[in-house]
Amino acid sequence: MEAKEIIEKNRVYIGDSFFDIFQDIKSKYPNHLVIIENGRFFEAFEKDAEVLSKKYGWKVYERQIGVSMTGFPVEAHKIWGDLRSEKIPFILVSQLPKKDQGKIHRSISDIFL
């Protein structure tokens, strides 16, 4: 694992909006899909949502004005194997069990390619 990946995996996002997390990671890894855990679902935004929508036929929604997204349930384990076998780079941001004053903590749990 490269030093950059170690630093990124140690970063904890506390109460950050999904789109802020997405933009932060995308600025450092523009060619990776960024997939963020939200309770019992994973979500992807903008062009990443479009890529997953085309691949799996999922509907793309508008989450906020001008922000498109798609998602899938955490039980859909096949997705990770598909992305790996097709060598599609992705970053998984997982929700951590710890909460701070009701704010959810998230961090990068996987950086593939």
Secondary structure as GFF3:
##gff-version 3
##sequence-region A 1 113
A	DSSP	alpha_helix	3	10	.	.	.	ID=ss1
A	DSSP	beta_strand	12	14	.	.	.	ID=ss2
A	DSSP	alpha_helix	18	28	.	.	.	ID=ss3
A	DSSP	beta_strand	33	38	.	.	.	ID=ss4
A	DSSP	beta_strand	41	45	.	.	.	ID=ss5
A	DSSP	alpha_helix	46	56	.	.	.	ID=ss6
A	DSSP	beta_strand	61	64	.	.	.	ID=ss7
A	DSSP	beta_strand	67	73	.	.	.	ID=ss8
A	DSSP	alpha_helix	78	85	.	.	.	ID=ss9
A	DSSP	beta_strand	90	100	.	.	.	ID=ss10
A	DSSP	beta_strand	103	112	.	.	.	ID=ss11
###
